[in-house]
Amino acid sequence: MSNKPKIVILGAGYAGLTTTRRLIQRLSLEQAEIVLVNKYNYHYEAIWLHEVAAGTISPNDARVMISDVINPKKATLVYDTVVKINKDEKRVVMKNSETTYDYLVIALGWESNDFGIKGMSEHAFAIEDINSSRLISEHIENQFSKFNKDENADDDSLNILVGGAGFTGIEFVGELAEKIPVLCKKYGIDRSKVRVINVEASPSILPMFDKELVDYARKSLEDRGIEIKIGSSISECTPEGFIVGDDKELIKAGTVVWTGGVKGSPILEKSGFELTKGKVNVDNDLRMPGEENIFVIGDCSWVWNKEADRPYPSTAQLAMQEADVVAANLEALLTKQPLKDFVFDDKGTIASLGLSDGIGVIFSGNKITGKTAATMKKIADNRALYLKGGVKLVLKKGKIRPF
Ligand code: NAD
């Protein structure tokens, strides 16, 4: 048996996959055994899932085979589902196997959070992974196809209800604004028959942007036929649709999608870790408090932004930067060097509003809209691919859709 230290990375999302790549670059094969555990044999672009859900890109476009970006000779790839982490025994239990570790990186991502709203998990779709997103686009197309074939079909069956106007909800309805006219043409349905209604509890959409950008986004979407209903809390989801607001209005739809929030992987709770709002509050060097050998990154942890006195919002950009620091800190642990603190280098935030529109703030506060924002978003998406798999991956999966 090898006596090399064993580093186990759980999850091949932005955080876990990048950590593995960086570790391979930093460490020799003699220095450590690297093991990457993931449920599937592919990584997916989580920030493109709204496009898969709308059907504007195919599931395959958003999927990257792990063995294409991680050399299996340099890291052991285990495709299995993590069930529980036993930190006292330094052991990870999976559905079909188990592994021990000397160092652990928990990067198990997120899942949809319905905050216990009655009927939501039973009756609404959620944009969670490739499969759940693919089901949404197939369901929508199915509704159009059925409507086209059945002359007694109910107009409400074409309606699409989206619950929550944060990043995911708004980017999803932006893609629907592109897709609905295409489906209408394909199935001979008048566009005016299809309602897309985005329901949001708070008084504004996209709280991370200022009023000028929010107003731009809202107008862009409404001009393309998206209805946005703010200040309307969803209290229940029934097989027919959402129950909304104080007067308990029922909004009916054939497709209902919940984009009202996310939470850290349930494995954290199952493993008995101390959590704050479903995630681990990590130390500045990204370790779990009190644990020398466990790092928690991506959507499983909160990293404190000292300047703003609140945690950084979770993004792919943040996860990938955390991965760089974790790889450096693991090397530091192996070579008995001091660990470094994580400092976020914010390159900006952009929300897409479909293929050729968007809003964003880049390079310390410059606001962008329209095609500039859409172009910058594609550049950011391609850059994220480059960081994971170099030029080869950009050429294979890069965003080169023309406007
Ligand atoms: P979110 O929590 O950011 O937004 C959810 C929205 O749903 C909120 O506006 C909330 O007010 C609303 N909501 C919650 N309960 C409701 C109710 N009962 N009725 C009506 N509305 C309700 O969730 P998200 O959009 O899924 O994003 C999750 C995280 O992922 C965020 O941190 C986000 O920034 C990040 N994200 C980033 C990107 C990107 O950088 N491109 C893309 C998607 C998501």
Residues whose N, C-alpha, C, O or C-beta is under 5 A from the ligand:
A	BS01	NAD	I47 G163 G164 A165 G166 F167 T168 G169 V199 E200 A201 S202 S232 S233 I234 T259 G260 G261 V262 P313 S314 T315 I350
